[in-house]
Amino acid sequence: MEQIVLLFRARFTSFVAAVFFSIAASQAGAQTLTPAEEAVKNQMLEQEEAKSRLAIYGWVESGFTGNVDGPKDNQNFGRLFDDRSNEFVMNQAVITAERALDPKIGFDLGFKLQLLFGTDAHFIQSLGMRNHSTGTGLYRADIPEAYLNVHLPIFTEGGVDLKLGKFVTLEGAETIDPRTNPFYSHTYIFNFGIPFNHTGALFTLYATKQLNLVAGVTRGVNTSIDDNNDAAAFHGGIGLHLNEEKLVISAATHIGPETPHNDSDLRYLNTITTTWKITDKLTSITDLNYTHDDGADASAYGVAQYLTYAINDKITAKIRGEIWRDDKGFFVAQFADPGDPMRALSGESTIDPRTVGGGRTTYGALTIGLDIKPPVPKPLTGLTIRPELRVDYSFSDTRPFNDSNDDTMFTAALDVIVTF
């Protein structure tokens, strides 16, 4: 027994000595790296970090909106991305390449390039892009975003970001990207009260952990290679991130001439969006909007209120109510021909007689729906099924809906988003 104990002690002592010797050798090896070897090592680490932040991803969204009144012009008045009544459409097939910024490493470069094909494209195409896009009918191609990003570690601990190129607007609770929206259909605020995209330069100052300040210059609303006038515009806002991100308030504005061939009359587009995570399951979103065009002496304003409740990790219930006033009948319309949105933006005459406005109207809309997210196999990364019911109503003495015959419109819709 005593011999066994002595043998165990000897082997344990040898093992400990070997461990300490290995550690010392590795430290000695690290200390003997030349400056050139250290530079190569650091460069390789930076390259691996850069590769980990380079992402290629995408999604496909398709949907159907049923209108119980079956309008003859196949138009759901006041809608854009879900404007086609009783017709199945592929809204978006999107592929994105992006390198996100990492402010922790100091000076950094990034980019985003996004390509889109589908029925949504003819609404979001910017001036100049339509002459270089694919498709002339309902299905078209577009480049929603193409920009360079720079992070500068200056002024504050958070530093400054510069975005240069074409990018989506800062404004509103809803976006072109369907993955971030509670519903398939959109608000009047999103469709007619804010821009879709801009081309220019945008600076973001991370003043504190709770406060962001954004300011920049753009060519205008939904412009890129071309503009409908020769004037620049201002785009900016303020972001407040409070209570550990449970309360986020974003105020944004865009101010500049938007009337074709008019460099003096300004259009003001403003939103204040408040997102409040009341509990782990219940979230409130409030979207306030005010828009005014000097040239038409027309204003539009309203509010949309959202509530979402996560029943479990697969199903979320949602409700949205909106009131929006178009006081001169200047903003809200339907576009029966796919080329008419860009014709109107550039100052050309629209060609379809059913491209019409709704007159001086206060619009109301109530939407209820679900998010259903069943599991999916790889290489897919997600599947979202969104059924919804919606009613639109004119609180004014107007009949904008269903071939301009009704003051009320009922729709039932379903869209499916597959991500990869």
N, C-alpha and C positions, 0 to 999 in steps of 0.2 A: 504493500500500500504506500509506504514511504517513497519507494522508487517511482511509483506512478505520479505522486505529487511533485517530486523533484523534476521529472520529465515534463510535466505540464508547465511548471514555472519557467523552465528553460525555453520552451517553445513560445510561451506568452511574451517573455522578455525579447526574444528575437523578432516577434511580430511587431511589438511597439517600436523597437529600434528601426525596423524597416519602414514603418509609417512615417516616423519623424525624418528619416533620411529622404523619403520621397518628397515630403513637403519642402524640406530645405532645398532639394535639388530643383524643384519647380520654381521656387522663389529665386534661386540663383539664376535659373534660366531666364526668368522674366526680367531680372535686373541687368542681364547682359545684352538685351536687345539694343541694337543701334538706333539712332534717331530715324534713319531711313526705314528700318524694319518697323518701328513704331508707327510711322506715317502710313506704311502699307497696311498694317493691321487696322488702324483707325479708318482708313479708306474702305476697306472691306466691310467693316462693321456698318459704316454709313450706307454703303451700297445695299447691304442686306436689309437695313432699316427702310431704305427707299423702296425696295421691292415689296416689302410687307405693306406699304401704304399705296401701292398701285393696284387699283381695283377695276375690273371689267365686269359689268353686271347689266341686267336689263329686265324687261317685263313685257307682257302682252295683255292688253285689256280689250275685252269684247262685251257688248251689252245690247239690250233690247228694251225699248220704252213703249209700252202699250198705252194708247189713248182711247178711252172708251167711246169717244164721239167720232173717231175715225175721220179727221179733217181731210178734205179732198186734196189739199196742197201738201199733205204729208209733213206738215210742220207743227211742232209744239212751240207755240209762240212764246218768246221771251227766254228760250233755252238756246244754248250754243252746242256744247259737246253732246247733249242728248236731244238735239233738235228734230231728228227724224222720227216720226210717229209710226208705230207698228212695223218697224223694220229693224232687222238684225244688222249690226255694224261692228267692225273692228276699229275701235277708237284709236288705239296706239299699239305699235310694236316698236320698242325702244331698246337701243343699245348704248351704253355709256362707258367711257374710259375716263377715269378720274384718279388724280393723285392728291390726296387731302394734305393740307398744311399741318405741321406739327410745331406749335409755338414753343414747345419745351426745348427744342434744339437751337433756338436763336434764329438767325436768318434762314429762310426756307423758301423753296419754290414749289408751286403746284399748278395743276391745270384741270379743266373739265371739258370734255367734248361729248356731246349727246346728239344722236341721230334718231329721228322719229318718222314713222310712216303710219298713216291711218286717216280716219275721217276728222280727227281733231286738228289736223295740220292746217286746213284752210282757214281756221279761225285764228290761229296763233302765228301764222307766217308774218314776218315783218317786211316793211317796205324795202325793196331791193332783193330780198331773198326769193320772192315768188318767180322772178325772171330766171332764177338758177335752180329751181326746184323740179322734182320729178312728179309728173301727173298733172292733169288739167281737170279731172272730174272730182267726184266725191272723195276719192282716196289720193292723197298727196304725201310728199316727203317734206321734212323741215329739219332745221338745226335749231332746237330750242335754246341750247347754250353752247358757247365756245369761248372760253376765256382762260387767261393766265392769272395765277394767284401768287402774291409775294407777301411773306411775313417779315416785318422789320422790327427787331427788338429795341424800339426807341420810345421815349417819352414816358411810358408807364411800364409796370411789371408785365402787363398783358401784351404790350406792343401795339403795332398797327398792321392791318392787312390791306393790301391793294388788289382790287379785282379789275382786270382790263380786258374788254371784249364784249361779247353778247351774253346777257344773263337775265334771269327772271326777276320780276319786280319784288321789292321788299314788302309790298302792301297786301293786306287782307289775310283772312283766316284760311282760305282755300288756295290751291296751287294747281298748276298744269299736271304735276305728278299725281296720279290717282291714288298712290299708296298712302299719301299723307292726308287724304280727304275723308271725312266721315261718310259721305254719300256719293252715289253715282251722279245725280243731278247737282247743279251748282246754284248758288244764290244769284239774285239780281246784282248784288254788290260785285261778285266775282265777274259776272258776264259783262256788266256795263259800267261799273263804278270805279274800276281800277285798271291799270295797264296789265298786259301779259308779260312783256319783255322790254328790254332796253339795250342799247349799244353805247358804251362809254367807259368811264372810269369811276370806281367807287372805293372810297377809303372808309375803313372801320377802325375806330380808336377804342380799345378795351380800357376805358378810363379806370374802372375798378372791377372787382369780381361781380359786382351787381349792376354796373352801368356800361352800356356800349353806345357810342356816338357814330353815326354813319352820315357821310356826305359825299356827293359826287356830281359829275356832269354827264348828261346823256344827249343823244341826238333827238330824243322825244319818245312818244308812246309807240311801241311796236314798230320801231325803225331799226335798220341795220345799214346795208350798203347805201341805200337812198333815204331821203327824208321828203316829207311833203311841204317843207318850207326850209328856210336857211338859218333858223334860230336854234340855239342849244337850250337845254332845260336843266333844272336842278332836281336832284333826287336825293333824299336823305331821311334820317329818322333817329329815334332814340329807343333803346331796348333796356328794360329793367328786369332783373332776375332776382326775385326776392324769396325769402323763406325756403332756402335750399331748393330753388327752382320749382317750388310748388305754386308760385304765383309769378307769371311772366306777362309783362305789359310791353307791347310794341306799338309805337306811334310812327307813322311814315307818311311822307308827302312827295308829290311830283308836281312841279310848277314849270310851265313853259308854253309857248305857242304850239297848238296842235291843229289849227285850221289850215287846210291846204292853201299854199301861196299867201299866207298871212303870217308875218313875223312879229306882230305886235300884240294881238289879243291873246291873253293867257288862259290856260286851262289849269284848274287846281283840282288835284285828286288826292284825297286824304283819308286815312284810316287809323283807328285805334283798336287794337286787338288785344283782348285780355284772356289769358288761359289760366284757370284756377283749378288745381287738383285738390278737390274738396276732401276726398278720402282716397284710399288706394284703388277703389273701384269707380268712384264718381268724379267726373270732370266737367267743368263748365267752360264754355268759350263764348265770349261776347265780341261781336264785330261791328264797330261803328264806322259809318262812311258819310263823307260830304264831298260832293263834286260840283264844280261850277265852271262854265265856259263863258268867257267875256264876249267872244264873237257872237254867240247865239243868245247871250243874256239868259242862259238857262242853268238851272240848278237841279241836282238830284241828291237825295239823302235818305238814310234809313239805318236800320239795325237788324242784325241777325243774331239769334241766341241759340246755342247748341247745348245739349246735355247728353253725355255718353255714360253708360254704366256697364262695366265688365262683369257679366254674369259668371264667367269662368275664363280660363286662358284660351278658349276656343270661340266663345260667343260674346259679342258686345251689342247691347241695345242702345239705340240713338233716337233723338228727336231734335228737330230744328224748326224754328219759327222765324219769319222775316216780314218786315214792313219796309217798303222802299217807294219813295215818291219821285216821279219824273215830272217836274212841274210844267215843262213846256213840250213834252213829248219828243224831246231831242235825243235821248239816249237809248231807250229800249226799242228793239226791233226784232224781226226775224229775217233771215237771209236765205231765200229759196234757191238761189243759184250759188254753188260753191265759190265762185269768183267774186261775188258781190261784197263780202267783207273787205277785201283788199281794194276793190274799186271805190267803196265809200271812203276808206282811209286815205287813198291817194287823191281824192277829189273828182274821180270819174263818175259817170252816171251808172247806176245799177241797171241790170238788163232783164231781171225777172219781175213781172208785175206783182208777184206775191212777196217780194222783198218790201215789207211795209213796217211802219211804226205802230205804236199803240195809243198815241195821243196823250193828252194830259191825264195821267193816271197815277193813283196810289195803288201799288201792287201788294198783295199779301200772299204768303206761301207757308204751308205747313207740311213737313216731311217726317215720316217715321220709317225706321229701317233696322236692319241687323248687319253685323259683321260676323261671318262664319269662316273660321280658319281651320279646316281639317288638315291632318298631317299629309305630307307629300314625300315621295321617294327622291333620293338624289339622282341627278344633279340639280333638280329644282330646289329652290330655297323657300318657297311659300305659295300658298293658294288662298285667295280671299274671295268669298261669294257674298254679294251685297244685294239682297232684295230690299225694295223700298216702295212706299205708297206716298203720293203727293197730291195736294190740291192747291191750285193757284186761283186767286180771286181778285177782281177789280173792285176797289172800294169807291170808284168814281163812276160817273155816268158814261162809261165806255165799254165796248165789247171787243177786246183785242184777241180773244182766243178762238180757236177752231174755225178757221176761214173768216175771221173777224165777225163772228156771229154771236159769241157767248161771252158772258162776264165771268165764267168759271171754267176751269179745266182740271179734269181728274186723270192722273197717270199712274201706272204701275210699272216698275222697272226692275231689271236684274242685270248686274254686270259681274264679270269674273275676271280676276287679276291673277296671272301666273308669273311668278318672279324666278329669276335664275341668276 
